[in-house]
Amino acid sequence: MTGRPVKRSLTLKGHRTSVSLEDAFWTAFREIATEKGVPINALAAEIDAERDMETGLASAIRVYVLNHYRG
């Protein structure tokens, strides 16, 4: 596992977008989506819809993951 961000593509509202997250965040993000029973793109779309537009999607995903595990 590396601390360097890894770029992956997600589909939001029918459009592909690239998001760079560290491996640990990608793993946790996938685990949360599985736990909720939704595809990772659906969870990303939910986070995207709820984020402040001044906050980047990658940052919003990281905060979502942290908040999820902090309970």
C-alpha positions in Angstrom: 0.0 0.0 0.0 1.4 3.4 -1.0 0.7 6.9 0.3 0.8 8.3 -3.2 -2.6 9.1 -4.8 -3.9 6.8 -7.4 -6.1 8.2 -10.2 -9.2 6.2 -11.1 -12.3 7.1 -13.2 -15.8 7.4 -11.9 -19.0 8.0 -13.7 -21.2 10.8 -12.4 -24.4 11.9 -14.1 -23.3 10.0 -17.2 -19.9 11.6 -17.4 -16.5 10.1 -16.6 -14.4 12.0 -14.1 -11.0 11.2 -12.6 -10.4 11.2 -8.9 -7.1 10.8 -7.2 -7.1 9.1 -3.8 -4.6 7.1 -1.8 -4.9 3.3 -1.8 -6.3 3.3 1.8 -9.1 5.7 0.8 -10.0 3.7 -2.3 -10.2 0.5 -0.3 -12.3 2.2 2.4 -14.5 3.9 -0.2 -15.2 0.5 -1.9 -15.9 -1.2 1.5 -18.4 1.5 2.4 -20.2 1.2 -1.0 -20.3 -2.6 -0.5 -21.6 -2.2 3.1 -24.4 0.1 1.8 -25.2 -2.2 -1.1 -24.6 0.4 -3.8 -22.1 0.7 -6.7 -19.1 3.0 -6.0 -20.3 5.4 -8.7 -23.7 5.8 -6.9 -21.9 6.5 -3.6 -19.6 9.0 -5.4 -22.7 10.7 -7.0 -24.3 11.0 -3.5 -21.2 12.6 -2.1 -20.9 14.9 -5.2 -24.5 16.1 -4.8 -24.0 16.9 -1.1 -20.6 18.6 -1.2 -19.9 22.3 -1.1 -18.9 23.2 -4.7 -15.8 24.9 -3.3 -14.7 21.4 -2.1 -13.1 19.1 -4.6 -14.6 15.6 -5.0 -11.5 13.8 -3.8 -11.5 15.9 -0.6 -15.2 15.3 -0.1 -14.7 11.5 -0.5 -11.8 11.5 2.0 -14.0 13.5 4.6 -16.9 11.1 3.9 -14.7 8.1 4.6 -13.3 9.6 7.8 -16.7 10.5 9.1 -18.0 7.1 8.3 -15.4 5.3 10.4 -15.5 7.9 13.2 -19.1 7.1 13.6 
